[in-house]
Amino acid sequence: MEKSKNNISIHWNYFFILAIFFLLHLPFLDSVRRIIIDENWYSNVAYNFSEGKGFINTNVGSGGGTISFLYPIIEGFFFYLFGTSLFTARFVSLISGVLSVIGILKILRSYKIDTKIKYFSLLLLIFSYNYFLVFRFARPEGWVCAFFVWMLYFHVRYELDNRISYIFFQGLLAGLSFFIHPWGTAFIILFGIYSLYLSAMRKDYRILAGYAAGAVPVFIILLGITMALNKLNLESLILIFSDRTIASENSAGFIGKIIGNFESIFERYGLKGGRTFIIIFHALISIYGLSFFRKNKNVFALSALQILLLLVSVLVFSGGGMEFMLHFIFIFTFINLALILNDKNTGMKLKAAGYILGIIFFINNAAGIVSIEVKEHGDSFGTISEKIEAQLPKSSVVIGPMEMWFPCRECEFYNTNTMWSFSKHKDLKSLLESGNLEYIITADGVNTLQTAENLQAIERYISSQGKNLLTFQTKNYGIITIWKVKN
């Protein structure tokens, strides 16, 4: 009877938290925020995979998961089942959020955290501005985050149960995460270092062997598949993956790149509105967690891992990489805050301070989410796509902003990001002179990467032979016009 009541309580926990998560994200999923270029980039590869065309990019020419191919497999599976749309693409990221929330809930249950504290910590995560974006944009970071959370879960289970199988599964997920996105490199290094440390300290080399048994074979197998699919040798693959690392070739030296990584953190979380408090909140919890060295080894270990992941990220990635890595680094905070609030050694004043900081964090982030919902709410992209698709025959030759790829996915689509070296035309001029172009889509609310010369060439082409098929106003993409330029 007691076990039955406990199961009902557990199921209620999941239902309550996930209901809040879906209520926050599902409404306006494809109307807040406006589509970004990367969502089209990755979704194109996933769409081609779902259509049986392999891991190829046909809206730009390269990238978007052609090499880190596990994300296009996941997204492509959903496209195959439910059809290709921005809503479906973002729903895929939403599922990664569900897996992340469930993973953290299981971690907190493993630590036997009080139910109220559990809810408090999870609500801070769910209403965090960072994760509101990560779990609704059709990019791979949400799935990298989900894999990382479950790596942490297996870390926790190993510490509690001392079973090597948990280390094996942690290594397996670390190896797989690299092929969701190269951000997974940091997790392979992080848990590799930690497994080595535990093996040495406990004189039990089964720990390191278990981790390697999980990570190494799957990494080698998937690396081989990647090389075969893309017809690349190991040297070429390393050069591609090193593009966003300290090893990338640019003017800054090694020390300069490290300094640049720290500067990128402060630029993103600088003195601009409430973002400063976000970084302060995470830093305070992390640093205070180190003081639990003798009081609570679980709190200390998580803080140490959080700081180690920050150092690994700073030493491995460069440029925009650090901005993305912060999403994973911050995950530790929500677990550690719950542990600190639940710990008997935490005094009432410190607990009160923790709750106050958490409430301020919640209000700060919730206000940011409301602001986005109000300011950036626009037309459903599904509705916009339907209007455009109705005017374009399949396989027609179209040029337009890359943001319009979804409604043009069954066309031969050229856009503002097309890498002409990968297309049948060497440049825009060649496409226009070929006489093959049939439709042009313009959207005056979309910034374009086209040169002034190319923009003028398109305008002249429209003026000389364009027929206006449809013009309609949108809230977030301006006036969209479809021109027929070939009889």
Helices and strands as residue ranges (DSSP letters): H 2-25, H 37-50, H 70-82, H 86-110, H 115-126, H 129-134, H 141-161, H 164-177, H 184-202, H 206-230, H 234-241, G 242-244, H 254-268, H 275-289, G 290-292, H 297-316, H 321-329, H 331-342, H 348-375, H 381-389, E 397-400, G 402-404, G 406-408, E 412-415, G 420-422, H 428-434, E 439-443, H 452-465, E 467-473, E 479-484
